[in-house]
Amino acid sequence: MTMEKFAELLTSLIEQPVLDHTGLEGDYRFVLKFSRVGPDLPPPSDEYPVIPTALQEQLGLTLQRVQGALKLLVIDHIERPTPN
């Protein structure tokens, strides 16, 4: 997958916007072993660390928190179309 698609996947996994600033182009194939954190999930381990640690240790990538503007589409009202 491309780094842009990988950023989209990470966005859904960590439920926060992730933008690709790697500058890497093309498709990549890799395996990322990680643990999701939650009350009903097993704790992270050395083999399955949390996502930021897994990214750093296994792929050499880091997540950096930055502030910036995001483009959002907000739908505040919707109606069914009327017949002509």
Biopython code that builds the backbone (N, CA, C, O; Angstrom):
import numpy as np
from Bio.PDB.StructureBuilder import StructureBuilder

atoms = [
    (1, "MET", "N", (0.840, -1.183, 0.000)),
    (1, "MET", "CA", (0.000, 0.000, 0.000)),
    (1, "MET", "C", (0.882, 1.242, 0.000)),
    (1, "MET", "O", (2.056, 1.189, 0.366)),
    (2, "THR", "N", (0.305, 2.343, -0.410)),
    (2, "THR", "CA", (1.033, 3.608, -0.379)),
    (2, "THR", "C", (1.055, 4.142, 1.051)),
    (2, "THR", "O", (0.257, 3.721, 1.888)),
    (3, "MET", "N", (1.968, 5.066, 1.326)),
    (3, "MET", "CA", (2.024, 5.672, 2.657)),
    (3, "MET", "C", (0.761, 6.490, 2.924)),
    (3, "MET", "O", (0.321, 6.598, 4.068)),
    (4, "GLU", "N", (0.184, 7.061, 1.878)),
    (4, "GLU", "CA", (-1.066, 7.805, 2.045)),
    (4, "GLU", "C", (-2.187, 6.877, 2.512)),
    (4, "GLU", "O", (-2.945, 7.225, 3.417)),
    (5, "LYS", "N", (-2.293, 5.697, 1.896)),
    (5, "LYS", "CA", (-3.311, 4.720, 2.313)),
    (5, "LYS", "C", (-3.014, 4.195, 3.719)),
    (5, "LYS", "O", (-3.926, 3.952, 4.509)),
    (6, "PHE", "N", (-1.719, 4.023, 4.019)),
    (6, "PHE", "CA", (-1.341, 3.567, 5.349)),
    (6, "PHE", "C", (-1.742, 4.604, 6.402)),
    (6, "PHE", "O", (-2.196, 4.241, 7.487)),
    (7, "ALA", "N", (-1.576, 5.887, 6.086)),
    (7, "ALA", "CA", (-1.996, 6.951, 7.005)),
    (7, "ALA", "C", (-3.504, 6.898, 7.231)),
    (7, "ALA", "O", (-3.973, 7.111, 8.349)),
    (8, "GLU", "N", (-4.262, 6.615, 6.173)),
    (8, "GLU", "CA", (-5.722, 6.480, 6.313)),
    (8, "GLU", "C", (-6.067, 5.307, 7.225)),
    (8, "GLU", "O", (-6.968, 5.409, 8.058)),
    (9, "LEU", "N", (-5.357, 4.201, 7.070)),
    (9, "LEU", "CA", (-5.581, 3.036, 7.926)),
    (9, "LEU", "C", (-5.259, 3.371, 9.378)),
    (9, "LEU", "O", (-6.018, 3.020, 10.281)),
    (10, "LEU", "N", (-4.141, 4.048, 9.603)),
    (10, "LEU", "CA", (-3.782, 4.446, 10.969)),
    (10, "LEU", "C", (-4.827, 5.381, 11.560)),
    (10, "LEU", "O", (-5.118, 5.308, 12.754)),
    (11, "THR", "N", (-5.392, 6.258, 10.739)),
    (11, "THR", "CA", (-6.449, 7.157, 11.200)),
    (11, "THR", "C", (-7.608, 6.357, 11.780)),
    (11, "THR", "O", (-8.137, 6.707, 12.835)),
    (12, "SER", "N", (-8.002, 5.291, 11.102)),
    (12, "SER", "CA", (-9.121, 4.491, 11.597)),
    (12, "SER", "C", (-8.720, 3.681, 12.831)),
    (12, "SER", "O", (-9.555, 3.434, 13.701)),
    (13, "LEU", "N", (-7.466, 3.269, 12.917)),
    (13, "LEU", "CA", (-7.031, 2.468, 14.059)),
    (13, "LEU", "C", (-6.901, 3.285, 15.338)),
    (13, "LEU", "O", (-7.310, 2.836, 16.408)),
    (14, "ILE", "N", (-6.335, 4.480, 15.231)),
    (14, "ILE", "CA", (-6.122, 5.274, 16.442)),
    (14, "ILE", "C", (-7.200, 6.330, 16.648)),
    (14, "ILE", "O", (-7.191, 7.059, 17.639)),
    (15, "GLU", "N", (-8.128, 6.402, 15.699)),
    (15, "GLU", "CA", (-9.274, 7.316, 15.785)),
    (15, "GLU", "C", (-8.848, 8.769, 15.957)),
    (15, "GLU", "O", (-9.484, 9.538, 16.679)),
    (16, "GLN", "N", (-7.760, 9.130, 15.281)),
    (16, "GLN", "CA", (-7.278, 10.501, 15.201)),
    (16, "GLN", "C", (-6.726, 10.699, 13.796)),
    (16, "GLN", "O", (-6.240, 9.745, 13.189)),
    (17, "PRO", "N", (-6.789, 11.911, 13.272)),
    (17, "PRO", "CA", (-6.264, 12.130, 11.919)),
    (17, "PRO", "C", (-4.767, 11.851, 11.848)),
    (17, "PRO", "O", (-4.005, 12.300, 12.704)),
    (18, "VAL", "N", (-4.350, 11.113, 10.832)),
    (18, "VAL", "CA", (-2.934, 10.844, 10.570)),
    (18, "VAL", "C", (-2.657, 11.299, 9.148)),
    (18, "VAL", "O", (-3.335, 10.878, 8.211)),
    (19, "LEU", "N", (-1.665, 12.153, 8.989)),
    (19, "LEU", "CA", (-1.276, 12.659, 7.681)),
    (19, "LEU", "C", (0.081, 12.095, 7.306)),
    (19, "LEU", "O", (0.953, 11.948, 8.163)),
    (20, "ASP", "N", (0.265, 11.780, 6.037)),
    (20, "ASP", "CA", (1.535, 11.252, 5.556)),
    (20, "ASP", "C", (2.488, 12.394, 5.245)),
    (20, "ASP", "O", (2.257, 13.168, 4.317)),
    (21, "HIS", "N", (3.556, 12.498, 6.021)),
    (21, "HIS", "CA", (4.601, 13.488, 5.779)),
    (21, "HIS", "C", (5.935, 12.789, 5.557)),
    (21, "HIS", "O", (6.990, 13.389, 5.763)),
    (22, "THR", "N", (5.898, 11.518, 5.134)),
    (22, "THR", "CA", (7.130, 10.758, 4.946)),
    (22, "THR", "C", (7.868, 11.155, 3.677)),
    (22, "THR", "O", (9.094, 11.066, 3.619)),
    (23, "GLY", "N", (7.135, 11.589, 2.663)),
    (23, "GLY", "CA", (7.754, 11.863, 1.373)),
    (23, "GLY", "C", (8.042, 10.593, 0.583)),
    (23, "GLY", "O", (8.622, 10.653, -0.501)),
    (24, "LEU", "N", (7.639, 9.443, 1.119)),
    (24, "LEU", "CA", (7.868, 8.164, 0.445)),
    (24, "LEU", "C", (6.783, 7.940, -0.601)),
    (24, "LEU", "O", (5.596, 8.124, -0.331)),
    (25, "GLU", "N", (7.200, 7.544, -1.786)),
    (25, "GLU", "CA", (6.255, 7.286, -2.864)),
    (25, "GLU", "C", (6.291, 5.821, -3.243)),
    (25, "GLU", "O", (7.240, 5.110, -2.913)),
    (26, "GLY", "N", (5.262, 5.371, -3.932)),
    (26, "GLY", "CA", (5.203, 3.992, -4.370)),
    (26, "GLY", "C", (4.457, 3.121, -3.382)),
    (26, "GLY", "O", (3.949, 3.592, -2.364)),
    (27, "ASP", "N", (4.404, 1.835, -3.704)),
    (27, "ASP", "CA", (3.708, 0.858, -2.862)),
    (27, "ASP", "C", (4.709, 0.117, -1.989)),
    (27, "ASP", "O", (5.837, -0.151, -2.402)),
    (28, "TYR", "N", (4.278, -0.208, -0.777)),
    (28, "TYR", "CA", (5.113, -0.934, 0.169)),
    (28, "TYR", "C", (4.330, -2.129, 0.689)),
    (28, "TYR", "O", (3.109, -2.072, 0.841)),
    (29, "ARG", "N", (5.045, -3.202, 0.957)),
    (29, "ARG", "CA", (4.455, -4.392, 1.563)),
    (29, "ARG", "C", (5.206, -4.637, 2.861)),
    (29, "ARG", "O", (6.432, -4.745, 2.866)),
    (30, "PHE", "N", (4.471, -4.724, 3.956)),
    (30, "PHE", "CA", (5.104, -4.927, 5.257)),
    (30, "PHE", "C", (4.107, -5.569, 6.207)),
    (30, "PHE", "O", (2.907, -5.621, 5.939)),
    (31, "VAL", "N", (4.629, -6.051, 7.311)),
    (31, "VAL", "CA", (3.811, -6.628, 8.374)),
    (31, "VAL", "C", (4.063, -5.793, 9.621)),
    (31, "VAL", "O", (5.213, -5.554, 9.988)),
    (32, "LEU", "N", (3.013, -5.357, 10.262)),
    (32, "LEU", "CA", (3.117, -4.575, 11.485)),
    (32, "LEU", "C", (2.381, -5.319, 12.586)),
    (32, "LEU", "O", (1.163, -5.489, 12.525)),
    (33, "LYS", "N", (3.123, -5.762, 13.591)),
    (33, "LYS", "CA", (2.519, -6.458, 14.731)),
    (33, "LYS", "C", (2.320, -5.453, 15.852)),
    (33, "LYS", "O", (3.277, -4.843, 16.330)),
    (34, "PHE", "N", (1.068, -5.284, 16.270)),
    (34, "PHE", "CA", (0.771, -4.310, 17.316)),
    (34, "PHE", "C", (-0.399, -4.783, 18.155)),
    (34, "PHE", "O", (-1.118, -5.714, 17.793)),
    (35, "SER", "N", (-0.567, -4.118, 19.285)),
    (35, "SER", "CA", (-1.659, -4.411, 20.206)),
    (35, "SER", "C", (-2.535, -3.175, 20.320)),
    (35, "SER", "O", (-2.030, -2.059, 20.449)),
    (36, "ARG", "N", (-3.837, -3.370, 20.274)),
    (36, "ARG", "CA", (-4.765, -2.265, 20.532)),
    (36, "ARG", "C", (-5.000, -2.193, 22.029)),
    (36, "ARG", "O", (-4.988, -3.215, 22.715)),
    (37, "VAL", "N", (-5.211, -1.009, 22.527)),
    (37, "VAL", "CA", (-5.379, -0.791, 23.954)),
    (37, "VAL", "C", (-6.853, -0.613, 24.262)),
    (37, "VAL", "O", (-7.567, 0.107, 23.563)),
    (38, "GLY", "N", (-7.299, -1.278, 25.316)),
    (38, "GLY", "CA", (-8.688, -1.133, 25.729)),
    (38, "GLY", "C", (-8.962, -1.967, 26.960)),
    (38, "GLY", "O", (-8.187, -2.864, 27.291)),
    (39, "PRO", "N", (-10.058, -1.680, 27.642)),
    (39, "PRO", "CA", (-10.357, -2.381, 28.890)),
    (39, "PRO", "C", (-10.590, -3.880, 28.711)),
    (39, "PRO", "O", (-10.304, -4.654, 29.624)),
    (40, "ASP", "N", (-11.097, -4.303, 27.569)),
    (40, "ASP", "CA", (-11.395, -5.718, 27.351)),
    (40, "ASP", "C", (-10.323, -6.409, 26.506)),
    (40, "ASP", "O", (-10.528, -7.533, 26.047)),
    (41, "LEU", "N", (-9.185, -5.749, 26.299)),
    (41, "LEU", "CA", (-8.122, -6.302, 25.461)),
    (41, "LEU", "C", (-6.911, -6.658, 26.307)),
    (41, "LEU", "O", (-6.681, -6.050, 27.353)),
    (42, "PRO", "N", (-6.126, -7.654, 25.855)),
    (42, "PRO", "CA", (-4.924, -8.003, 26.621)),
    (42, "PRO", "C", (-3.920, -6.852, 26.588)),
    (42, "PRO", "O", (-3.916, -6.063, 25.643)),
    (43, "PRO", "N", (-3.064, -6.750, 27.615)),
    (43, "PRO", "CA", (-2.090, -5.661, 27.635)),
    (43, "PRO", "C", (-1.036, -5.834, 26.539)),
    (43, "PRO", "O", (-0.787, -6.952, 26.089)),
    (44, "PRO", "N", (-0.416, -4.728, 26.108)),
    (44, "PRO", "CA", (0.650, -4.819, 25.106)),
    (44, "PRO", "C", (1.802, -5.682, 25.619)),
    (44, "PRO", "O", (2.000, -5.824, 26.826)),
    (45, "SER", "N", (2.548, -6.249, 24.689)),
    (45, "SER", "CA", (3.706, -7.071, 25.042)),
    (45, "SER", "C", (4.875, -6.665, 24.156)),
    (45, "SER", "O", (4.727, -5.814, 23.278)),
    (46, "ASP", "N", (6.043, -7.273, 24.384)),
    (46, "ASP", "CA", (7.200, -6.988, 23.535)),
    (46, "ASP", "C", (6.929, -7.405, 22.097)),
    (46, "ASP", "O", (7.363, -6.737, 21.159)),
    (47, "GLU", "N", (6.207, -8.515, 21.926)),
    (47, "GLU", "CA", (5.909, -8.995, 20.579)),
    (47, "GLU", "C", (4.827, -8.152, 19.912)),
    (47, "GLU", "O", (4.871, -7.924, 18.703)),
    (48, "TYR", "N", (3.855, -7.687, 20.701)),
    (48, "TYR", "CA", (2.752, -6.882, 20.181)),
    (48, "TYR", "C", (2.650, -5.586, 20.983)),
    (48, "TYR", "O", (1.787, -5.462, 21.852)),
    (49, "PRO", "N", (3.538, -4.607, 20.694)),
    (49, "PRO", "CA", (3.483, -3.331, 21.422)),
    (49, "PRO", "C", (2.346, -2.451, 20.905)),
    (49, "PRO", "O", (1.689, -2.788, 19.920)),
    (50, "VAL", "N", (2.121, -1.327, 21.574)),
    (50, "VAL", "CA", (1.116, -0.375, 21.106)),
    (50, "VAL", "C", (1.570, 0.211, 19.764)),
    (50, "VAL", "O", (2.751, 0.148, 19.421)),
    (51, "ILE", "N", (0.635, 0.773, 19.019)),
    (51, "ILE", "CA", (0.903, 1.206, 17.646)),
    (51, "ILE", "C", (2.095, 2.160, 17.521)),
    (51, "ILE", "O", (2.950, 1.919, 16.669)),
    (52, "PRO", "N", (2.201, 3.232, 18.323)),
    (52, "PRO", "CA", (3.359, 4.118, 18.134)),
    (52, "PRO", "C", (4.702, 3.404, 18.310)),
    (52, "PRO", "O", (5.644, 3.660, 17.560)),
    (53, "THR", "N", (4.789, 2.523, 19.285)),
    (53, "THR", "CA", (6.021, 1.773, 19.516)),
    (53, "THR", "C", (6.287, 0.806, 18.373)),
    (53, "THR", "O", (7.424, 0.673, 17.919)),
    (54, "ALA", "N", (5.237, 0.129, 17.906)),
    (54, "ALA", "CA", (5.383, -0.816, 16.798)),
    (54, "ALA", "C", (5.855, -0.100, 15.537)),
    (54, "ALA", "O", (6.718, -0.616, 14.826)),
    (55, "LEU", "N", (5.308, 1.076, 15.247)),
    (55, "LEU", "CA", (5.724, 1.840, 14.076)),
    (55, "LEU", "C", (7.209, 2.179, 14.135)),
    (55, "LEU", "O", (7.923, 2.043, 13.141)),
    (56, "GLN", "N", (7.673, 2.625, 15.310)),
    (56, "GLN", "CA", (9.068, 3.012, 15.474)),
    (56, "GLN", "C", (9.994, 1.803, 15.382)),
    (56, "GLN", "O", (10.977, 1.827, 14.641)),
    (57, "GLU", "N", (9.684, 0.756, 16.128)),
    (57, "GLU", "CA", (10.575, -0.402, 16.202)),
    (57, "GLU", "C", (10.572, -1.240, 14.927)),
    (57, "GLU", "O", (11.620, -1.741, 14.519)),
    (58, "GLN", "N", (9.429, -1.397, 14.301)),
    (58, "GLN", "CA", (9.323, -2.320, 13.177)),
    (58, "GLN", "C", (9.476, -1.645, 11.812)),
    (58, "GLN", "O", (9.941, -2.273, 10.862)),
    (59, "LEU", "N", (9.086, -0.363, 11.709)),
    (59, "LEU", "CA", (9.123, 0.312, 10.411)),
    (59, "LEU", "C", (9.990, 1.564, 10.396)),
    (59, "LEU", "O", (10.243, 2.125, 9.331)),
    (60, "GLY", "N", (10.446, 2.007, 11.559)),
    (60, "GLY", "CA", (11.250, 3.222, 11.618)),
    (60, "GLY", "C", (10.443, 4.485, 11.388)),
    (60, "GLY", "O", (11.001, 5.514, 11.008)),
    (61, "LEU", "N", (9.138, 4.424, 11.611)),
    (61, "LEU", "CA", (8.248, 5.580, 11.439)),
    (61, "LEU", "C", (7.815, 6.095, 12.802)),
    (61, "LEU", "O", (7.717, 5.326, 13.758)),
    (62, "THR", "N", (7.555, 7.387, 12.891)),
    (62, "THR", "CA", (7.073, 7.958, 14.141)),
    (62, "THR", "C", (5.793, 8.749, 13.894)),
    (62, "THR", "O", (5.590, 9.316, 12.821)),
    (63, "LEU", "N", (4.948, 8.772, 14.899)),
    (63, "LEU", "CA", (3.761, 9.627, 14.893)),
    (63, "LEU", "C", (4.120, 10.871, 15.687)),
    (63, "LEU", "O", (4.590, 10.778, 16.821)),
    (64, "GLN", "N", (3.898, 12.037, 15.091)),
    (64, "GLN", "CA", (4.168, 13.291, 15.779)),
    (64, "GLN", "C", (2.886, 14.093, 15.848)),
    (64, "GLN", "O", (2.197, 14.285, 14.846)),
    (65, "ARG", "N", (2.579, 14.556, 17.041)),
    (65, "ARG", "CA", (1.364, 15.362, 17.228)),
    (65, "ARG", "C", (1.667, 16.802, 16.807)),
    (65, "ARG", "O", (2.601, 17.427, 17.309)),
    (66, "VAL", "N", (0.867, 17.308, 15.887)),
    (66, "VAL", "CA", (1.012, 18.691, 15.430)),
    (66, "VAL", "C", (-0.360, 19.336, 15.400)),
    (66, "VAL", "O", (-1.382, 18.652, 15.355)),
    (67, "GLN", "N", (-0.371, 20.657, 15.425)),
    (67, "GLN", "CA", (-1.624, 21.386, 15.305)),
    (67, "GLN", "C", (-1.722, 21.938, 13.892)),
    (67, "GLN", "O", (-0.728, 22.367, 13.306)),
    (68, "GLY", "N", (-2.909, 21.921, 13.365)),
    (68, "GLY", "CA", (-3.112, 22.454, 12.028)),
    (68, "GLY", "C", (-4.573, 22.390, 11.656)),
    (68, "GLY", "O", (-5.400, 21.843, 12.385)),
    (69, "ALA", "N", (-4.867, 22.951, 10.526)),
    (69, "ALA", "CA", (-6.240, 22.969, 10.034)),
    (69, "ALA", "C", (-6.536, 21.673, 9.286)),
    (69, "ALA", "O", (-5.679, 21.141, 8.580)),
    (70, "LEU", "N", (-7.738, 21.181, 9.448)),
    (70, "LEU", "CA", (-8.205, 20.006, 8.725)),
    (70, "LEU", "C", (-9.390, 20.397, 7.872)),
    (70, "LEU", "O", (-10.207, 21.229, 8.266)),
    (71, "LYS", "N", (-9.480, 19.796, 6.708)),
    (71, "LYS", "CA", (-10.643, 20.016, 5.860)),
    (71, "LYS", "C", (-11.735, 19.050, 6.302)),
    (71, "LYS", "O", (-11.534, 17.836, 6.331)),
    (72, "LEU", "N", (-12.883, 19.602, 6.642)),
    (72, "LEU", "CA", (-14.017, 18.799, 7.071)),
    (72, "LEU", "C", (-15.244, 19.161, 6.253)),
    (72, "LEU", "O", (-15.438, 20.317, 5.877)),
    (73, "LEU", "N", (-16.050, 18.184, 5.988)),
    (73, "LEU", "CA", (-17.337, 18.416, 5.351)),
    (73, "LEU", "C", (-18.397, 18.205, 6.421)),
    (73, "LEU", "O", (-18.527, 17.115, 6.979)),
    (74, "VAL", "N", (-19.143, 19.248, 6.695)),
    (74, "VAL", "CA", (-20.178, 19.190, 7.718)),
    (74, "VAL", "C", (-21.536, 19.307, 7.039)),
    (74, "VAL", "O", (-21.795, 20.280, 6.332)),
    (75, "ILE", "N", (-22.393, 18.330, 7.248)),
    (75, "ILE", "CA", (-23.759, 18.364, 6.716)),
    (75, "ILE", "C", (-24.666, 18.690, 7.893)),
    (75, "ILE", "O", (-24.819, 17.888, 8.814)),
    (76, "ASP", "N", (-25.264, 19.871, 7.852)),
    (76, "ASP", "CA", (-26.093, 20.272, 8.984)),
    (76, "ASP", "C", (-27.585, 20.082, 8.726)),
    (76, "ASP", "O", (-28.399, 20.253, 9.634)),
    (77, "HIS", "N", (-27.953, 19.725, 7.476)),
    (77, "HIS", "CA", (-29.363, 19.529, 7.175)),
    (77, "HIS", "C", (-29.474, 18.695, 5.903)),
    (77, "HIS", "O", (-28.689, 18.855, 4.968)),
    (78, "ILE", "N", (-30.455, 17.809, 5.886)),
    (78, "ILE", "CA", (-30.679, 16.995, 4.690)),
    (78, "ILE", "C", (-32.182, 16.749, 4.543)),
    (78, "ILE", "O", (-32.888, 16.560, 5.534)),
    (79, "GLU", "N", (-32.654, 16.754, 3.317)),
    (79, "GLU", "CA", (-34.071, 16.479, 3.036)),
    (79, "GLU", "C", (-34.160, 15.552, 1.831)),
    (79, "GLU", "O", (-33.292, 15.556, 0.959)),
    (80, "ARG", "N", (-35.219, 14.766, 1.803)),
    (80, "ARG", "CA", (-35.467, 13.922, 0.636)),
    (80, "ARG", "C", (-35.880, 14.816, -0.527)),
    (80, "ARG", "O", (-36.575, 15.812, -0.322)),
    (81, "PRO", "N", (-35.463, 14.476, -1.741)),
    (81, "PRO", "CA", (-35.875, 15.275, -2.888)),
    (81, "PRO", "C", (-37.387, 15.161, -3.123)),
    (81, "PRO", "O", (-37.996, 14.123, -2.868)),
    (82, "THR", "N", (-37.961, 16.239, -3.607)),
    (82, "THR", "CA", (-39.394, 16.246, -3.912)),
    (82, "THR", "C", (-39.590, 15.844, -5.378)),
    (82, "THR", "O", (-38.746, 16.154, -6.219)),
    (83, "PRO", "N", (-40.687, 15.163, -5.689)),
    (83, "PRO", "CA", (-40.936, 14.798, -7.093)),
    (83, "PRO", "C", (-41.149, 16.043, -7.941)),
    (83, "PRO", "O", (-41.682, 17.042, -7.459)),
    (84, "ASN", "N", (-40.735, 15.987, -9.199)),
    (84, "ASN", "CA", (-40.901, 17.141, -10.125)),
    (84, "ASN", "C", (-42.310, 17.202, -10.651)),
    (84, "ASN", "O", (-42.639, 18.093, -11.433)),
]
sb = StructureBuilder()
sb.init_structure("model")
sb.init_model(0)
sb.init_chain("A")
sb.init_seg("    ")
for serial, (resi, resn, name, xyz) in enumerate(atoms, 1):
    if name == "N":
        sb.init_residue(resn, " ", resi, " ")
    sb.init_atom(name, np.array(xyz, "f"), 0.0, 1.0, " ", f" {name:<3s}", serial, name[0])
structure = sb.get_structure()
